[in-house]
Amino acid sequence: MVFEFEVQGGDFATAGNASSQIKKILKQLNVDHHDIKRIVVALYEAEVNIVAHAYKGRITANIDTSEVRILLVDEGPGIPDIELAMQQGYSTASSEVREMGFGAGMGLPNMKKNTDEMRITSIVDKGTTVELIVFINQTTS
């Protein structure tokens, strides 16, 4: 099953909509609650990154019986130094974003921590692509 979501940069009122909808779908599919939590945390962090840093983006979630693959493609400033951006606490968030409680520099590290595989590619002044993969277990209840 494939699900797609559009994300608008700067629209914090709708940040989290995609992760919320994916959570509902995974529950309906009887995915293990631990896997759901990992997927939702990683997706929420990625979604907020698009809202906080990009002009707009698209999320494509591909769910099958053994894994969830989420592709996030944004149009924005890109990440000049991915290794630096992966460091816990490093942030390029604006003061306005920080005042709203976001931008603590935990997004990318939390995404990596909650996925089995994560890939990032970025082109400065064009945008960033992130792929998140979580291998899942079906519950028996």
N, C-alpha and C positions, 0 to 999 in steps of 0.2 A: 504494500500500500504506500502510496506517495501523497504527501501533503505539502502544500506550498503556502507561504505567508509573505506578505510585503511588510517592510518595516521602514518607517519614516524617521530620518535623523531628527533629533530634538524633541520627538513626541514621547515624553516620559509617561504621559497618561495611559498610553497603550503598551508600554514596555512590559513584557511578560505575558502578553496575550497568546503568542505562539507556544510558549512553554506550558501555559495553562491548558491549552487545547490538546497538546501532545500528552500531557499527564492523564487527561480524561480518557483518551484513546488507549493508552497503555494499560490503564486500569481495566477497561472493557475487554482488553485482550488477555487479561490475567497474567500480565508480566509481573515478575517478582518485585515486591515493593522496594527492595534495596536497589535493584536496577533502575526502577522508575525514579527514585530519588537522585541517583547519579546522573541520569539523562536530563532530568528537569533542572538540576543545579547547573550543569554544563551549558544547556541550552539557554537558560535565563541569563547567565553571565555573558554569553555570546550575543544574545538579543540586546542586552543593555549596552554592550560595546558598540553595536551598530547605532543605537539611538544616541549615545554620548559622543561618538567620534565621526560618524559617516553622514553623508547627505541622505542616503537611502540604501536599502538592501533587500535581499530576497533570501528566505530560508526554505530549503527543500529537505523534508524529512522522509526517508525511505525506511519503512518498518517491515521487517519480515520475521520469521519464527526464530531466527538465531541471532539477529543483530539489528541495531538501529544506526543508520548512517544519516548524519545531518550535514548538509552543505550550506554554508552561509557565504554569500557573495555580496560585498558592499561596494558602493561608489563613495570614495572619500579620500582623505589625505594619504592613506596608506601608512605602513609601519616602516620607518627607515632602518631600524635595527631590531629584528625579531628577537634575537638572543637577549638584548637588553630589556625589551618589552615583556619577556617571559619571567623576569626577575620579580619575586614577590615584593610588593610595595612600590614598584616603579609605575608612574602614571603620567600621562600627558593630558589628563582631563582638565578642562577649564575650571576656573574658580566657581562659576555658576553651577557646573555639574557637581563639584565637590560640596557646595552649599546644600544641594539636594540630597546629599548622603551617598553619592556614587563617586567613583574615581579614586578608590583607595589603592589601586594597583594590585588587586587580587583576582581580577577577571580571568586573565589568561592562565595564571597558575591554578585557579580553581577548575577551569575547563580541563586542563591537562590531568589534574588529580582525579577527576571524576569520569574520565574516559579511558578506554583501553588503547585507543590510538587517536592521535590528533596531528593534523598537518596544517601548516600556515604558509601561505605564499602572499606576497604583497608587492605592489608597485607604487612607489611614491607618486602622489598626485593623481593616481588612478583608482586604487582601492585594494581591498584585502579579501582573500578567500580562505575560509577555515573549514576543514572537514573534521567532524567528530564521529568516532565509532565506538559503540558500546555493544559488547556481546551480551545477549540476554538469556535468561532462564524463564520458562513458563512455570507458573505456580500450579500445583495439583489440586487446589481447593476450588 
